[in-house]
Amino acid sequence: MRFRSMITAGAGALLIASTTGAFAYSGEQFAKQANITLDQARAIAVKARPGQITDQELEKEGGGSGLRFSFDVKGKSGKTYEVGVDAKSGKVLENKAEGPNPD
């Protein structure tokens, strides 16, 4: 029973850490160039597209400042959307349904 409790507690900590963005993410090496944090970008993304974030990355990409947080957000309908947030201004640059060949 003690082992099961430890597993459950560990899973809870994992869940909390993953919802707050405490784990590493693709493109983390660019974070010092961003004016907003991952947590701020996540909040902007789910405000623009309510749902559950299933993937996140910080990438250099054309448009805006050239540095963006990119999130896959699964909506209530089950459809996945890509939401791009400019890492310097916090502006939503992209908010569209994920195509058949996601990035």
C-alpha positions in Angstrom: 0.0 0.0 0.0 2.8 2.4 0.8 4.4 1.9 -2.7 1.0 2.7 -4.3 0.8 5.9 -2.3 4.2 6.9 -3.4 3.4 6.3 -7.1 0.2 8.3 -6.8 2.0 11.2 -5.1 4.6 11.1 -7.8 2.0 11.1 -10.5 0.3 14.1 -8.9 3.6 16.0 -8.8 4.2 15.2 -12.4 0.7 16.4 -13.3 1.3 19.7 -11.4 4.7 20.2 -13.0 3.4 19.5 -16.5 0.5 22.0 -16.2 2.8 24.7 -15.0 5.5 24.2 -17.6 8.2 23.3 -15.1 9.7 20.7 -17.5 12.0 21.3 -20.4 10.5 22.0 -23.8 11.8 22.2 -27.3 13.6 25.5 -28.0 14.2 26.2 -24.3 17.7 27.5 -25.3 16.0 30.6 -26.8 14.1 31.5 -23.6 16.6 34.2 -22.6 15.7 36.1 -25.9 12.0 36.1 -25.0 10.3 39.0 -23.2 7.5 36.7 -21.8 7.7 33.5 -20.0 6.5 30.1 -21.0 3.7 30.3 -18.4 2.6 33.7 -19.7 2.6 32.4 -23.3 0.6 29.4 -22.2 -2.0 31.6 -20.5 -2.3 33.8 -23.7 -2.7 30.6 -25.9 -5.5 29.1 -23.8 -7.3 32.4 -23.6 -7.2 32.6 -27.4 -8.1 28.9 -27.9 -9.6 27.3 -24.8 -8.5 23.7 -24.3 -5.7 21.5 -23.2 -2.1 22.1 -24.3 -0.7 18.9 -25.6 2.6 20.1 -27.1 4.7 23.3 -26.7 7.9 24.7 -28.1 9.8 27.9 -28.5 11.0 28.4 -32.1 12.5 30.9 -34.5 10.0 31.4 -37.2 9.0 34.1 -39.6 6.4 36.6 -38.6 6.2 38.9 -35.6 9.6 39.2 -33.8 10.8 35.9 -35.4 10.6 34.1 -32.0 7.4 32.4 -31.0 6.0 30.0 -28.6 4.0 27.4 -30.5 1.3 25.3 -28.8 -0.9 22.5 -29.9 -4.2 22.9 -28.1 -6.8 20.2 -28.0 -10.3 21.8 -27.9 -13.4 20.4 -26.3 -14.5 19.0 -29.8 -11.3 16.9 -29.8 -9.8 18.9 -32.7 -6.3 20.2 -32.3 -5.3 23.7 -33.0 -1.9 25.4 -33.4 -1.6 28.6 -31.5 1.5 30.8 -32.0 2.4 33.5 -29.5 5.1 36.1 -30.2 7.8 35.5 -27.5 8.6 39.2 -27.4 5.2 41.0 -27.6 2.8 38.3 -26.4 0.7 38.9 -29.5 -1.2 35.9 -30.9 0.3 35.2 -34.4 -1.5 32.0 -35.3 -4.7 30.3 -34.2 -5.8 27.7 -36.6 -6.8 24.1 -36.9 -3.8 21.7 -37.2 -3.5 20.2 -40.7 -3.2 16.6 -41.6 0.6 16.8 -41.3 1.3 18.6 -38.0 4.7 20.1 -37.4 
